[in-house]
Protein backbone atom coordinates (compact mmCIF):
# COMPACT_ATOMS: atom_id res chain seq x y z
CA UNK A 1 0.00 0.00 0.00
CA UNK A 2 1.48 3.34 -1.03
CA UNK A 3 0.52 5.91 1.56
CA UNK A 4 -0.49 9.47 0.63
CA UNK A 5 1.79 12.34 1.64
CA UNK A 6 -0.80 13.54 4.15
CA UNK A 7 -3.20 11.42 6.19
CA UNK A 8 -6.78 12.46 6.86
CA UNK A 9 -7.22 11.71 10.57
CA UNK A 10 -10.95 11.30 10.02
CA UNK A 11 -10.35 8.54 7.47
CA UNK A 12 -7.17 6.71 8.57
CA UNK A 13 -5.84 4.01 6.23
CA UNK A 14 -6.30 0.36 7.13
CA UNK A 15 -2.72 -0.82 7.00
CA UNK A 16 -2.19 -3.79 9.30
CA UNK A 17 -3.98 -6.06 11.73
CA UNK A 18 -2.22 -8.27 14.25
CA UNK A 19 -2.52 -12.00 13.58
CA UNK A 20 -4.95 -12.96 16.39
CA UNK A 21 -7.47 -10.39 15.14
CA UNK A 22 -7.06 -10.89 11.40
CA UNK A 23 -10.02 -12.07 9.33
CA UNK A 24 -9.70 -15.52 7.81
CA UNK A 25 -10.86 -14.43 4.36
CA UNK A 26 -7.82 -12.70 2.84
CA UNK A 27 -8.31 -13.14 -0.91
CA UNK A 28 -7.23 -9.55 -1.58
CA UNK A 29 -4.35 -9.61 0.87
CA UNK A 30 -0.83 -9.28 -0.55
CA UNK A 31 1.89 -10.06 1.96
CA UNK A 32 5.53 -9.05 2.03
CA UNK A 33 7.92 -11.40 0.28
CA UNK A 34 10.42 -11.95 3.09
CA UNK A 35 10.95 -11.15 6.73
CA UNK A 36 10.95 -7.42 7.47
CA UNK A 37 14.09 -6.11 9.17
CA UNK A 38 14.13 -3.45 11.85
CA UNK A 39 15.43 -0.87 9.34
CA UNK A 40 12.45 -1.54 7.07
CA UNK A 41 9.87 -0.68 9.72
CA UNK A 42 8.43 2.65 10.75
CA UNK A 43 5.17 3.86 12.29
CA UNK A 44 2.36 6.11 11.22
CA UNK A 45 -0.10 7.28 13.88
CA UNK A 46 1.16 4.39 16.04
CA UNK A 47 0.50 1.85 13.28
CA UNK A 48 3.49 -0.25 12.16
CA UNK A 49 4.16 0.11 8.43
CA UNK A 50 7.03 -0.62 6.09
CA UNK A 51 9.30 2.15 4.85
CA UNK A 52 8.53 3.42 1.30
CA UNK A 53 11.43 1.65 -0.41
CA UNK A 54 10.45 -1.75 1.00
CA UNK A 55 6.80 -1.18 0.15
CA UNK A 56 7.73 -0.25 -3.42
CA UNK A 57 9.96 -3.29 -3.92
CA UNK A 58 7.29 -5.70 -2.72
CA UNK A 59 4.73 -4.00 -4.96
CA UNK A 60 7.12 -4.56 -7.88
CA UNK A 61 7.39 -8.24 -6.97
CA UNK A 62 3.60 -8.48 -6.81
CA UNK A 63 3.27 -6.80 -10.24
CA UNK A 64 5.68 -9.26 -11.83
CA UNK A 65 3.79 -12.21 -10.35
CA UNK A 66 0.20 -11.07 -10.89
CA UNK A 67 0.14 -8.75 -13.90
CA UNK A 68 -0.39 -11.42 -16.59
CA UNK A 69 -3.42 -12.90 -14.80
CA UNK A 70 -4.97 -9.87 -13.13
CA UNK A 71 -3.83 -6.82 -15.06
CA UNK A 72 -3.23 -3.52 -13.27
CA UNK A 73 -4.47 -0.10 -14.37
CA UNK A 74 -3.07 3.35 -13.68
CA UNK A 75 -5.00 6.60 -13.53
CA UNK A 76 -3.58 9.43 -15.62
CA UNK A 77 -3.76 13.09 -14.49
CA UNK A 78 -6.78 13.71 -16.75
CA UNK A 79 -8.71 10.97 -14.94
CA UNK A 80 -8.53 8.39 -17.72
CA UNK A 81 -7.58 4.79 -16.91
CA UNK A 82 -4.49 3.41 -18.62
CA UNK A 83 -3.72 -0.30 -18.91
CA UNK A 84 -0.05 -0.26 -17.94
CA UNK A 85 2.60 -2.95 -18.28
CA UNK A 86 4.81 -3.98 -15.31
CA UNK A 87 7.70 -1.62 -16.14
CA UNK A 88 5.37 1.36 -16.58
CA UNK A 89 3.74 0.64 -13.23
CA UNK A 90 7.04 0.17 -11.40
CA UNK A 91 8.47 3.43 -12.78
CA UNK A 92 5.29 5.46 -12.20
CA UNK A 93 5.01 4.33 -8.58
CA UNK A 94 8.69 4.98 -7.88
CA UNK A 95 8.51 8.43 -9.49
CA UNK A 96 5.53 9.24 -7.27
CA UNK A 97 7.56 8.34 -4.18
CA UNK A 98 10.72 10.29 -5.09
CA UNK A 99 9.27 13.22 -7.09
CA UNK A 100 6.51 15.78 -7.10
CA UNK A 101 5.88 18.28 -4.33
CA UNK A 102 5.93 15.74 -1.51
CA UNK A 103 8.68 13.12 -2.00
CA UNK A 104 8.73 10.46 0.70
CA UNK A 105 11.94 8.65 -0.18
CA UNK A 106 15.13 9.31 -2.15
CA UNK A 107 16.31 7.55 -5.28
CA UNK A 108 19.42 6.44 -3.40
CA UNK A 109 17.31 4.63 -0.81
CA UNK A 110 15.41 2.81 -3.54
CA UNK A 111 18.72 1.82 -5.12
CA UNK A 112 20.03 0.58 -1.77
CA UNK A 113 16.90 -1.51 -1.16
CA UNK A 114 17.26 -3.16 -4.57
CA UNK A 115 20.98 -3.83 -4.07
CA UNK A 116 20.19 -5.68 -0.83
CA UNK A 117 17.36 -7.77 -2.32
CA UNK A 118 19.45 -10.59 -3.74
CA UNK A 119 17.55 -13.55 -5.13
CA UNK A 120 14.12 -12.04 -4.56
CA UNK A 121 11.22 -12.06 -7.00
CA UNK A 122 10.92 -8.80 -8.93
CA UNK A 123 14.63 -7.96 -8.74
CA UNK A 124 15.20 -7.68 -12.51
CA UNK A 125 12.09 -5.53 -12.96
CA UNK A 126 13.12 -3.26 -10.08
CA UNK A 127 16.61 -2.81 -11.56
CA UNK A 128 15.18 -1.93 -14.95
CA UNK A 129 12.78 0.57 -13.36
CA UNK A 130 15.58 2.26 -11.41
CA UNK A 131 17.31 3.19 -14.67
CA UNK A 132 14.26 5.19 -15.74
CA UNK A 133 13.00 6.93 -12.60
CA UNK A 134 13.70 10.63 -12.06
CA UNK A 135 13.05 13.09 -9.23
CA UNK A 136 12.02 15.74 -11.79
CA UNK A 137 8.89 13.76 -12.71
CA UNK A 138 5.77 15.86 -12.19
CA UNK A 139 3.09 13.21 -12.74
CA UNK A 140 2.40 9.69 -13.99
CA UNK A 141 2.15 11.05 -17.53
CA UNK A 142 5.84 11.98 -17.50
CA UNK A 143 6.70 8.49 -16.22
CA UNK A 144 4.78 6.72 -18.97
CA UNK A 145 6.23 8.92 -21.71
CA UNK A 146 9.76 8.15 -20.47
CA UNK A 147 9.13 4.39 -20.43
CA UNK A 148 7.53 4.35 -23.89
CA UNK A 149 10.49 6.22 -25.35
CA UNK A 150 13.09 4.06 -23.60
CA UNK A 151 11.49 0.78 -24.66
CA UNK A 152 11.70 1.93 -28.28
CA UNK A 153 15.40 2.74 -28.15
CA UNK A 154 15.03 6.46 -27.34
CA UNK A 155 16.96 6.59 -24.06
CA UNK A 156 15.79 9.78 -22.31
CA UNK A 157 18.19 12.52 -21.33
CA UNK A 158 18.11 14.69 -18.17
CA UNK A 159 15.39 17.20 -17.25
CA UNK A 160 15.80 20.78 -18.39
CA UNK A 161 14.19 24.09 -17.42
CA UNK A 162 13.57 26.53 -20.28
CA UNK A 163 12.66 30.20 -20.03
CA UNK A 164 10.21 31.49 -22.64
CA UNK A 165 8.31 34.67 -23.41
CA UNK A 166 4.94 33.48 -22.13
CA UNK A 167 3.71 32.69 -18.63
CA UNK A 168 4.83 30.75 -16.77
CA UNK A 169 8.24 32.01 -17.86
CA UNK A 170 10.17 28.99 -16.55
CA UNK A 171 8.92 25.55 -17.54
CA UNK A 172 10.43 22.26 -16.39
CA UNK A 173 10.67 19.56 -19.06
CA UNK A 174 11.36 16.22 -17.30
CA UNK A 175 12.71 14.61 -20.49
CA UNK A 176 15.21 15.99 -22.99
CA UNK A 177 17.43 14.98 -25.90
CA UNK A 178 20.27 17.55 -25.80
CA UNK A 179 21.88 16.54 -29.10
CA UNK A 180 18.61 17.14 -30.96
CA UNK A 181 17.56 20.09 -28.76
CA UNK A 182 14.22 18.46 -27.94
CA UNK A 183 12.48 18.93 -24.58
CA UNK A 184 9.44 16.86 -23.58
CA UNK A 185 6.73 16.92 -20.91
CA UNK A 186 3.22 15.70 -20.23
CA UNK A 187 0.58 18.33 -21.08
CA UNK A 188 -1.59 18.90 -18.03
CA UNK A 189 -5.17 19.42 -19.23
CA UNK A 190 -6.59 22.95 -19.08
CA UNK A 191 -10.31 23.10 -18.36
CA UNK A 192 -12.33 25.69 -20.26
CA UNK A 193 -15.65 27.21 -19.23
CA UNK A 194 -17.36 24.68 -21.48
CA UNK A 195 -15.65 21.91 -19.47
CA UNK A 196 -13.63 20.69 -22.43
CA UNK A 197 -9.96 19.91 -22.02
CA UNK A 198 -7.28 21.65 -24.05
CA UNK A 199 -3.71 20.44 -24.46
CA UNK A 200 -0.76 21.72 -26.46
CA UNK A 201 0.46 18.98 -28.79
CA UNK A 202 2.43 20.81 -31.50
CA UNK A 203 6.06 21.59 -30.85
CA UNK A 204 7.11 25.12 -29.93
CA UNK A 205 10.49 26.81 -30.04
CA UNK A 206 11.93 27.95 -26.71
CA UNK A 207 15.59 28.99 -26.35
CA UNK A 208 16.48 27.24 -29.63
CA UNK A 209 14.87 24.06 -28.34
CA UNK A 210 11.86 22.29 -29.79
CA UNK A 211 9.43 21.48 -27.00
CA UNK A 212 6.90 18.67 -27.24
CA UNK A 213 3.88 18.31 -24.97
CA UNK A 214 2.00 15.02 -24.95
CA UNK A 215 -1.58 14.48 -23.80
CA UNK A 216 -3.24 11.48 -22.21
CA UNK A 217 -4.63 10.42 -25.58
CA UNK A 218 -1.07 10.32 -26.98
CA UNK A 219 -0.02 8.01 -24.15
CA UNK A 220 -3.00 5.73 -24.70
CA UNK A 221 -2.06 5.46 -28.39
CA UNK A 222 1.46 4.33 -27.34
CA UNK A 223 3.13 4.61 -30.75
CA UNK A 224 2.20 8.30 -31.10
CA UNK A 225 4.80 9.47 -28.57
CA UNK A 226 7.69 7.69 -30.27
CA UNK A 227 6.67 8.71 -33.79
CA UNK A 228 6.35 12.40 -32.93
CA UNK A 229 9.72 12.53 -31.20
CA UNK A 230 11.44 10.86 -34.17
CA UNK A 231 9.63 13.17 -36.61
CA UNK A 232 10.67 16.20 -34.57
CA UNK A 233 14.30 15.07 -34.57
CA UNK A 234 14.18 14.47 -38.31
CA UNK A 235 13.14 18.08 -38.72
CA UNK A 236 16.44 19.30 -37.27
CA UNK A 237 18.71 17.24 -39.50
CA UNK A 238 18.84 13.92 -37.65
CA UNK A 239 18.21 10.66 -39.42
CA UNK A 240 14.81 9.17 -38.78
CA UNK A 241 16.35 6.72 -36.34
CA UNK A 242 16.48 6.43 -32.58
CA UNK A 243 20.26 5.93 -32.61
CA UNK A 244 20.90 9.26 -34.27
CA UNK A 245 19.91 11.41 -31.30
CA UNK A 246 19.14 9.19 -28.28
CA UNK A 247 20.87 10.38 -25.10
N, C-alpha and C positions, 0 to 999 in steps of 0.2 A: 504494500500500500504506500503510495507516494503522498506524503502529507502536504497540505497547503502551507504557504508561508505564514499565514495567520490563522489561528483557530478561533472559531466562534464558540464561546463558552456555553452558549445556550444550545448548541448542537455539537457536542464533542464527538470525535470520531470513535468508532468501535474498533479498537486495535488488537486487543489481546484478552483472553480469558484464561484463568488458571485451570489446570487439567481437571481437578475435581468438579468444577462448575461448568465445564464445557458441554455443549449439546452433542449428542451422539451423531446426528445427521450433519455431516460436514462435506457435502458434495461440492460446494463452492470454495472450500478451504484450500489454500495453497501454502504449504509449509516451507520453511527454510531448508536448504539442501545439505547443510552440515551443522555441527554444533556451533553455537554462537559464542565467540570469545568475549572476555570482559571489555576489550577495546571496541567491540562492535555493538555495544549496548549503550543506550542513553535513556532518558525519561522525558515525558511530556505530560504535564499536569499530573505527575505521580504515576503515570502509566509507563511500564517498560516498553520501549520500542527499539528497533535496530537503527543504527546510524544510516544516513542517506546512501553512502557508497555500498554498504552491504545490502540494503533494500534493493538498490538498482541492480546489483549483480544477480541476486536471486530472481528478480523479475526477468532479466535477460535469459537466465536458465529456463524459466518457465515458458518464455516466448518460444525458445528453440524446441522445447518438448511438445508444446501444445498448439502451435500456430497452424500446422498442417491440418489438424482435426477440428479445431475450434474457430480459427480465424480471429483476428483482433483488429478493431477499428480505432481510428484516431480522429478527434475532432479538430478541424482547421479553424483559424481565427474568424472566418466568416460564418461559422456554425455548421458547415457541411461536414458530412462523415466520410472519411477517406479509408479505404481498405488498404492498410499498410503491410509491407513485408517485414520480417524480423529485424533486418538491419535498420530500416526506417524507424521502427518503433524504438529500438535500443538507442539510436542517436537522438531522436526527439525527446525521449525521457531524460537522457543524460544532459542534453542542452538545457532542458527546463530546470534541472537541479543546479547547474553551474552558471547559467546566464540569466538574462532578464533583470528586472529591478530588485529581485529578492533571491539571490543565490543562496543555497543552503549547504553547498559543499564545493570544494575546489577540484579542478581537473587533476591536480597532483594526487589528491586523495583517492579519486577514482582509479587512477593509474596504479597506485600502491595496492589497492584492494585487488585489482586484477592480477598484479604480479605475485600476490600471495595465494592466489586461488589455483594452485597447481592440481591438475587432474580432475577438475570439477566440470560438470556439464555447463555449457554456455561459454566456456573460456574463449574459444576461437571467435565466436560472435562478439563477445565483449571487446576483444583485442581489435577486431575490425572496426567496431563502433568508435573506439577511442581515437582512431586515426582521423575521424571525421567530425568530432564534437568541437565546439568553439564557444568561448565565453561571450563572444560578441553577438551570438544568436538572440534575436528579439522575439521569436515566436516559432511555433512548430512548422510554419510555412517555410522559413529559412532553412530549418533542418532537412525537410523533405527535398527542397531544391538542391541542397548540397549533396545529398545521397544520390539523387537521380543523376546529377552531373558526374559524380565520381564513378558510379557503376557503369557509365558509358565512356570511360577513359578521360573525362575532363576533370582532372584532379584540381580541386578548388585552391585558390590562393588565399592570402590573409585578408581580413576585413580592412576597409578603408573609409575614411570620412572625407567627403567632398563638400566644398563650399560653393554654392551657386548664387544666382541673382534673385531667386524667389524664396519665399518663406515656407518652411524653416530654412534658414541660410545653410546650416550644417546638417548634412544627412549621412548617417552611418549605413554603409553597404557591407553586410556581413560576408559577402563573397566577392572576390576579385580575380582577374587574370591580368597581372601587370604588363606582361609582354604585349598583350593585345589591347591594353587600356580599356578593359571592360569591367564595370562594377555592377553587382547584382543584389537585389533584395526582394523580399516578398512585399506585394502591394497591399497594405492594409485597406480594407474597403471603406469608402467614404459614403455615408448615408445622405441622401438628398431629402428634400421636403416630401417628395413623392414616394419615399421609402424604397427607392431603387439603390443599387450599389454601383459606384463608379470606381474603376481602377485604371491606373496608367500602365499600358502594356507596350507602347512604342518606345524605342530607345530615345534618350535625350543626351545632349552634349553638356557636360559639366567639367570644367577644368581640363579640357582636351581628352576627357574620358567619355566613353559611351556607356550610359547607365540603362540597365534593363530592370523593369519591375514586372514580376509575375503574379498572377492572381490565382485564386483557388482553382478555378476552372483549368488553368494551365497545368497545375499540379495533378489534377484528376486525369488529364489527358496523357500524362507521363512523357510521351515523346516530344511534346511541344516545347518543353524547357530546353532540351538538348538541341533540337533543331534551330531554335531562335538564337541560342548562344553561338552555334557554329555559323549560322548565316551572318550574325553580327560581326564575327571575327573575319569572315570572308570579305566583308565590306571594307576592312582596313588593311587588305593586302595579304592576309594569311590564307594558306591553302584551306580548302574545306575539309579539314581533318582535325581530329582532337589533338594529335601529336604536335601540330604546328604551333599551338599557343598554350597548351595545358601547363599549369604551374609546376 
